[in-house]
Amino acid sequence: MFWESEVMSAITVLEPVAPTEHESQLAEKSSRTLSYYVQDTEEQTIRVVPKGGKGEEVVTIPAIAFRLLVNILTQMAQGNAVTLIRYTPNSLHRRLLIF
């Protein structure tokens, strides 16, 4: 049981979020649009425009995060609940070495 508690302390599961019908429809449209912009690079730059269109901000994020967003939206478009799991292999690895 020691190993199980160590593994669980290195993993955090957030509550699943099931989309509403409106959110599924919105996710379908946005996942299709965003999928055209997925790049095989290390970084991806996106432009964020607030509601009302006044001002905007350019943000550079890891490309893997952008791909993850598109995957999340695709799942939501299919009506699937989505969750994220935080996994910290380095902390688990350090604990195993100490043991």
N, C-alpha and C positions, 0 to 999 in steps of 0.2 A: 504494500500500500504506500510505502515511502515514495516509490517512483511515480505512482499515480498523482500524489499530491504535488510533487515537483513539476510534473508535466502540466497539471492544471494551473499552477501558479505562473507558468510561462505562456499560457493561452488565456485570452479573454474573449468571450463570445458576447456580442451585443444582441439585444432583443431583435428578433426578426420583425420586419416591417412589411405588411401586406398592402399592396396598392389598392386604392379605390378604383372604380371604373373610370372616372375622369383621369386619375393619375396614370392608369394603364394606357389610355388613349394618348395622353400627352407624352408618355415615355416612348410610345411607338413612333410618333412623329419625330421626337428629338433624337432617338437612337438612330433612325434612318439618316437624318441630316448629319449628325456628328460622325457617323461611321465613315463618311467620305473623307473626313479630315484626319483619320487615324494615320499616324506616320511611324515608320520604323526608324526612329531616332531616339536619342537619350532625353531630349526635352521637347516640349510642345508649348507654343505660345497661344494663349486664348485672350479674347477681348471680352470684358464684362461690362455690360451696359445696364445701368440701373433702370427700374421702371420709370417711365416718363422720358427716358432717353437723354437726360441732362448729364453730361460728363460720361466718362468711361475710363476703365483701367485695363492696362495690358498686364497679364500675369503669365509667367513662365512656370510650368509645372513639369514633373517627370512624365515622360510619354506613357509609361506604364500606368500612371494614375489616370490619364485620359482614357486609355484602353479599358481600364477597370470601370470608369464611369459609363462608357458605352455598353459594356457587358451588364452592368447593373440595370441600366435603362432597358436593355433588351429583355432581361428577365422580368422586369416590372411590366413591360408591354405584354408579356405572356400571362400576366396575372399572378406570377410567382412571388412569394414572400422573399425578401432579400435581407441578408445580415452580413456583417463583417466579423472576421475573427482576427484579433491581434495575437500574433505569435512572435515571441522573442527568443529565437534559438540561442542567441549568445548567452542570455542569463541562465537558460537551462543547461547549456554546455558548461558554463562556469560552475554551476551547482554540482553537476555530475563529476567534474574534475576534483572538487573539494571532497566529495564523498569517498 
